[in-house]
Amino acid sequence: MRRFEFVEGSSSKFWEPELKGNTFIVTFGRIGTAGQRREKAFADEAGARKEYEKKVAEKLREGYLEVTEGGAAEAAPVPPPAPKKVELPRRVPAAMPTPESLKAAAEALAALRARLGWRSWEVTSRARRAKRALRALGGVDPAAHSELAGTFTALMERVVAPKKDGRLPLRHALALLGELDVAAFTRAAEVWLAAPDAVPAATTVARQASALGQPELALRMGMLLAERPGQAGAPSEEGWSKRWTRLRPHVEEQLSSSGGSLATWAQSVDASKDAHLASRLARLEA
C-alpha cells in the first residue's frame, strides 16, 4: 500500500490510498495513530482507479510526500493518453480585412455578377478575380459586411436561377465560399434547397451538408466533388487525389461517429443526372 505524509509546522499526518476491485479505500490521520478508514464503491474498477489517481494527484499538490517503502511499486497503472484529434487545417490564411480590401472584393463580386450569362471563359476569369479578392479578407462572413452582403447573396441565388438569366456555375460558387466563413455556405445551401427549379448538383451539395452533420466538411467535400481536373485553373488529378487523401480521415471519422460509413454515404448521393459527379463519387472509395 502506498503511504503519503505531510509534516509541516504543527501538522503531522498521513494518507494511504488503496484499490480493491471497484472500491477506493483511504486510511488517514495523525502520524503515530491507526487513523480512520473510508471506502467508496464505484460502478466499475475503471471508475475506482480514476478516483484513486485523482486523489493521489491532489495530495501531491497539497504538499504530501510519498514515503512508501520500496517506492511506488503499487501505484495504479496510468492509462496511455488518448490520441490527439487531428484538426482540419485552415482553408484561408489569416488576414485582417481593411476598407481597401473590402472595396476590392465588393467590386470583384459585382463584376462577376455582371458577367453571368456571358461566355464561359469570361465568367471563369471574373470568378478567379473574385476568389483572389475574397482570400485577402481572411475568411470573413460576407453577411457581416454591408459592402459584400447583398451582392454575395445575389450570386449564390444565381446558382439555381433559370439558365436564361445566367447561372453562376456551382464550381465557381463553391470556390468563392471556400474563401469565406462556413456560415456563408450554410446560408447558400438553404437557398439552393429552397429553389423551385432544382439544380441537381447544387441540391446534392446542399443535402450532403445535412447528411455529414458538419458544414465545414460538407463545404470541403462539395468543393472536391465540383472540381473538374483538367479544366483551366483546376488542379490536376494528382492534386485532387492528394487533397482527398488529407480530407478522407476527417470525413470517415465524422460518418463513423454517427454510425455511418463512407461507402454508404457515397451510395446515397444521387448523381444519375451528372456524369462528372458520378465519376468523382466513384473515386472516393478508390
Contacts in CASP RR format, 6 or more apart in sequence:
PFRMAT RR
TARGET T0000
AUTHOR 0000-0000-0000
METHOD contacts of the structure
MODEL  1
MRRFEFVEGSSSKFWEPELKGNTFIVTFGRIGTAGQRREKAFADEAGARK
EYEKKVAEKLREGYLEVTEGGAAEAAPVPPPAPKKVELPRRVPAAMPTPE
SLKAAAEALAALRARLGWRSWEVTSRARRAKRALRALGGVDPAAHSELAG
TFTALMERVVAPKKDGRLPLRHALALLGELDVAAFTRAAEVWLAAPDAVP
AATTVARQASALGQPELALRMGMLLAERPGQAGAPSEEGWSKRWTRLRPH
VEEQLSSSGGSLATWAQSVDASKDAHLASRLARLEA
1 16 0 8 1.000
1 17 0 8 1.000
1 18 0 8 1.000
1 68 0 8 1.000
1 74 0 8 1.000
2 16 0 8 1.000
2 17 0 8 1.000
2 18 0 8 1.000
2 56 0 8 1.000
2 66 0 8 1.000
2 68 0 8 1.000
2 72 0 8 1.000
2 74 0 8 1.000
2 75 0 8 1.000
3 14 0 8 1.000
3 15 0 8 1.000
3 16 0 8 1.000
3 66 0 8 1.000
3 67 0 8 1.000
3 68 0 8 1.000
3 69 0 8 1.000
4 14 0 8 1.000
4 15 0 8 1.000
4 16 0 8 1.000
4 17 0 8 1.000
4 56 0 8 1.000
4 59 0 8 1.000
4 60 0 8 1.000
4 64 0 8 1.000
4 65 0 8 1.000
4 66 0 8 1.000
4 67 0 8 1.000
4 68 0 8 1.000
5 12 0 8 1.000
5 13 0 8 1.000
5 14 0 8 1.000
5 15 0 8 1.000
5 31 0 8 1.000
5 64 0 8 1.000
5 65 0 8 1.000
5 67 0 8 1.000
6 12 0 8 1.000
6 13 0 8 1.000
6 14 0 8 1.000
6 15 0 8 1.000
6 59 0 8 1.000
6 62 0 8 1.000
6 63 0 8 1.000
6 64 0 8 1.000
6 65 0 8 1.000
7 13 0 8 1.000
7 31 0 8 1.000
12 30 0 8 1.000
12 31 0 8 1.000
13 28 0 8 1.000
13 29 0 8 1.000
13 30 0 8 1.000
13 31 0 8 1.000
14 28 0 8 1.000
14 29 0 8 1.000
14 30 0 8 1.000
14 31 0 8 1.000
14 35 0 8 1.000
15 26 0 8 1.000
15 27 0 8 1.000
15 28 0 8 1.000
15 29 0 8 1.000
15 59 0 8 1.000
15 64 0 8 1.000
16 26 0 8 1.000
16 27 0 8 1.000
16 28 0 8 1.000
17 24 0 8 1.000
17 25 0 8 1.000
17 26 0 8 1.000
17 52 0 8 1.000
17 55 0 8 1.000
17 56 0 8 1.000
18 24 0 8 1.000
18 25 0 8 1.000
18 26 0 8 1.000
18 27 0 8 1.000
19 25 0 8 1.000
19 45 0 8 1.000
19 48 0 8 1.000
19 49 0 8 1.000
19 52 0 8 1.000
19 76 0 8 1.000
21 45 0 8 1.000
21 48 0 8 1.000
22 41 0 8 1.000
22 42 0 8 1.000
22 43 0 8 1.000
22 44 0 8 1.000
22 45 0 8 1.000
22 47 0 8 1.000
22 48 0 8 1.000
23 39 0 8 1.000
23 40 0 8 1.000
23 41 0 8 1.000
23 42 0 8 1.000
23 48 0 8 1.000
24 39 0 8 1.000
24 40 0 8 1.000
24 41 0 8 1.000
24 42 0 8 1.000
24 48 0 8 1.000
24 51 0 8 1.000
24 52 0 8 1.000
24 55 0 8 1.000
25 37 0 8 1.000
25 38 0 8 1.000
25 39 0 8 1.000
25 40 0 8 1.000
26 37 0 8 1.000
26 38 0 8 1.000
26 55 0 8 1.000
27 35 0 8 1.000
27 36 0 8 1.000
27 37 0 8 1.000
27 38 0 8 1.000
28 35 0 8 1.000
28 36 0 8 1.000
28 38 0 8 1.000
29 35 0 8 1.000
29 36 0 8 1.000
40 48 0 8 1.000
40 51 0 8 1.000
41 48 0 8 1.000
42 48 0 8 1.000
42 51 0 8 1.000
49 76 0 8 1.000
49 77 0 8 1.000
52 76 0 8 1.000
53 76 0 8 1.000
53 78 0 8 1.000
56 75 0 8 1.000
60 66 0 8 1.000
66 72 0 8 1.000
68 74 0 8 1.000
86 249 0 8 1.000
86 250 0 8 1.000
88 216 0 8 1.000
88 217 0 8 1.000
88 220 0 8 1.000
88 250 0 8 1.000
89 246 0 8 1.000
91 139 0 8 1.000
91 178 0 8 1.000
91 179 0 8 1.000
91 220 0 8 1.000
92 135 0 8 1.000
92 138 0 8 1.000
92 139 0 8 1.000
92 178 0 8 1.000
92 179 0 8 1.000
92 180 0 8 1.000
93 135 0 8 1.000
93 138 0 8 1.000
94 138 0 8 1.000
95 101 0 8 1.000
95 135 0 8 1.000
95 136 0 8 1.000
95 137 0 8 1.000
95 138 0 8 1.000
95 139 0 8 1.000
96 138 0 8 1.000
97 136 0 8 1.000
97 137 0 8 1.000
97 138 0 8 1.000
97 140 0 8 1.000
97 145 0 8 1.000
101 133 0 8 1.000
101 136 0 8 1.000
101 137 0 8 1.000
102 137 0 8 1.000
102 145 0 8 1.000
102 147 0 8 1.000
102 148 0 8 1.000
103 147 0 8 1.000
104 133 0 8 1.000
104 136 0 8 1.000
105 130 0 8 1.000
105 133 0 8 1.000
105 134 0 8 1.000
105 136 0 8 1.000
105 137 0 8 1.000
105 147 0 8 1.000
105 148 0 8 1.000
106 147 0 8 1.000
106 148 0 8 1.000
106 151 0 8 1.000
107 133 0 8 1.000
108 126 0 8 1.000
108 129 0 8 1.000
108 130 0 8 1.000
108 132 0 8 1.000
108 133 0 8 1.000
108 134 0 8 1.000
109 130 0 8 1.000
109 133 0 8 1.000
109 134 0 8 1.000
109 148 0 8 1.000
109 151 0 8 1.000
109 152 0 8 1.000
109 155 0 8 1.000
110 151 0 8 1.000
111 126 0 8 1.000
111 129 0 8 1.000
111 130 0 8 1.000
112 123 0 8 1.000
112 126 0 8 1.000
112 127 0 8 1.000
112 129 0 8 1.000
112 130 0 8 1.000
112 155 0 8 1.000
112 168 0 8 1.000
112 172 0 8 1.000
113 151 0 8 1.000
113 154 0 8 1.000
113 155 0 8 1.000
113 158 0 8 1.000
115 122 0 8 1.000
115 123 0 8 1.000
115 126 0 8 1.000
116 123 0 8 1.000
116 158 0 8 1.000
116 165 0 8 1.000
116 166 0 8 1.000
116 167 0 8 1.000
116 168 0 8 1.000
117 123 0 8 1.000
117 165 0 8 1.000
117 166 0 8 1.000
117 167 0 8 1.000
120 169 0 8 1.000
121 232 0 8 1.000
123 168 0 8 1.000
123 169 0 8 1.000
123 172 0 8 1.000
124 172 0 8 1.000
124 232 0 8 1.000
127 168 0 8 1.000
127 169 0 8 1.000
127 172 0 8 1.000
127 175 0 8 1.000
127 176 0 8 1.000
128 233 0 8 1.000
130 176 0 8 1.000
131 175 0 8 1.000
131 176 0 8 1.000
131 179 0 8 1.000
134 176 0 8 1.000
134 179 0 8 1.000
134 180 0 8 1.000
135 179 0 8 1.000
137 179 0 8 1.000
137 180 0 8 1.000
138 179 0 8 1.000
139 179 0 8 1.000
139 180 0 8 1.000
139 181 0 8 1.000
140 148 0 8 1.000
140 180 0 8 1.000
140 181 0 8 1.000
141 180 0 8 1.000
141 181 0 8 1.000
141 183 0 8 1.000
141 184 0 8 1.000
142 148 0 8 1.000
142 149 0 8 1.000
142 150 0 8 1.000
142 152 0 8 1.000
142 153 0 8 1.000
142 180 0 8 1.000
142 184 0 8 1.000
143 149 0 8 1.000
143 153 0 8 1.000
143 183 0 8 1.000
143 184 0 8 1.000
143 187 0 8 1.000
152 176 0 8 1.000
152 184 0 8 1.000
153 187 0 8 1.000
153 191 0 8 1.000
155 168 0 8 1.000
155 173 0 8 1.000
155 176 0 8 1.000
156 168 0 8 1.000
156 173 0 8 1.000
156 184 0 8 1.000
156 187 0 8 1.000
156 188 0 8 1.000
156 191 0 8 1.000
156 192 0 8 1.000
157 191 0 8 1.000
158 165 0 8 1.000
158 166 0 8 1.000
158 167 0 8 1.000
158 168 0 8 1.000
159 167 0 8 1.000
159 168 0 8 1.000
159 169 0 8 1.000
159 170 0 8 1.000
159 173 0 8 1.000
159 188 0 8 1.000
159 191 0 8 1.000
159 192 0 8 1.000
159 199 0 8 1.000
159 202 0 8 1.000
160 167 0 8 1.000
160 191 0 8 1.000
160 192 0 8 1.000
160 195 0 8 1.000
160 197 0 8 1.000
160 198 0 8 1.000
160 199 0 8 1.000
160 202 0 8 1.000
161 167 0 8 1.000
161 168 0 8 1.000
162 197 0 8 1.000
167 199 0 8 1.000
170 199 0 8 1.000
170 201 0 8 1.000
170 202 0 8 1.000
170 205 0 8 1.000
170 226 0 8 1.000
171 226 0 8 1.000
171 227 0 8 1.000
171 228 0 8 1.000
173 188 0 8 1.000
173 202 0 8 1.000
174 205 0 8 1.000
174 219 0 8 1.000
174 222 0 8 1.000
174 223 0 8 1.000
174 226 0 8 1.000
175 223 0 8 1.000
177 184 0 8 1.000
177 185 0 8 1.000
177 188 0 8 1.000
177 219 0 8 1.000
177 223 0 8 1.000
178 185 0 8 1.000
178 219 0 8 1.000
178 223 0 8 1.000
182 215 0 8 1.000
182 216 0 8 1.000
182 219 0 8 1.000
185 209 0 8 1.000
185 215 0 8 1.000
185 218 0 8 1.000
185 219 0 8 1.000
186 209 0 8 1.000
186 215 0 8 1.000
188 206 0 8 1.000
189 205 0 8 1.000
189 206 0 8 1.000
189 209 0 8 1.000
189 215 0 8 1.000
189 218 0 8 1.000
190 206 0 8 1.000
192 199 0 8 1.000
192 202 0 8 1.000
192 203 0 8 1.000
192 205 0 8 1.000
192 206 0 8 1.000
193 203 0 8 1.000
193 206 0 8 1.000
193 207 0 8 1.000
195 202 0 8 1.000
195 203 0 8 1.000
200 270 0 8 1.000
200 273 0 8 1.000
200 274 0 8 1.000
200 277 0 8 1.000
201 226 0 8 1.000
201 274 0 8 1.000
201 277 0 8 1.000
204 225 0 8 1.000
204 269 0 8 1.000
204 270 0 8 1.000
204 271 0 8 1.000
204 274 0 8 1.000
204 277 0 8 1.000
205 218 0 8 1.000
205 222 0 8 1.000
205 225 0 8 1.000
205 226 0 8 1.000
208 218 0 8 1.000
208 221 0 8 1.000
208 222 0 8 1.000
208 265 0 8 1.000
208 269 0 8 1.000
209 215 0 8 1.000
209 218 0 8 1.000
209 219 0 8 1.000
211 218 0 8 1.000
211 265 0 8 1.000
211 268 0 8 1.000
212 218 0 8 1.000
212 221 0 8 1.000
212 251 0 8 1.000
212 254 0 8 1.000
212 255 0 8 1.000
212 265 0 8 1.000
213 254 0 8 1.000
213 258 0 8 1.000
214 254 0 8 1.000
217 247 0 8 1.000
217 250 0 8 1.000
217 251 0 8 1.000
217 254 0 8 1.000
220 247 0 8 1.000
221 247 0 8 1.000
221 251 0 8 1.000
224 240 0 8 1.000
224 243 0 8 1.000
224 244 0 8 1.000
224 247 0 8 1.000
224 280 0 8 1.000
225 277 0 8 1.000
225 280 0 8 1.000
225 281 0 8 1.000
227 234 0 8 1.000
227 235 0 8 1.000
227 240 0 8 1.000
227 280 0 8 1.000
228 234 0 8 1.000
228 276 0 8 1.000
229 235 0 8 1.000
229 236 0 8 1.000
229 237 0 8 1.000
229 239 0 8 1.000
229 240 0 8 1.000
230 236 0 8 1.000
230 237 0 8 1.000
235 243 0 8 1.000
240 283 0 8 1.000
241 283 0 8 1.000
244 283 0 8 1.000
244 284 0 8 1.000
248 262 0 8 1.000
248 284 0 8 1.000
251 262 0 8 1.000
252 261 0 8 1.000
252 262 0 8 1.000
255 261 0 8 1.000
255 262 0 8 1.000
255 264 0 8 1.000
255 265 0 8 1.000
262 284 0 8 1.000
262 285 0 8 1.000
263 285 0 8 1.000
266 281 0 8 1.000
266 284 0 8 1.000
266 285 0 8 1.000
269 277 0 8 1.000
269 281 0 8 1.000
271 277 0 8 1.000
271 278 0 8 1.000
271 281 0 8 1.000
272 278 0 8 1.000
END
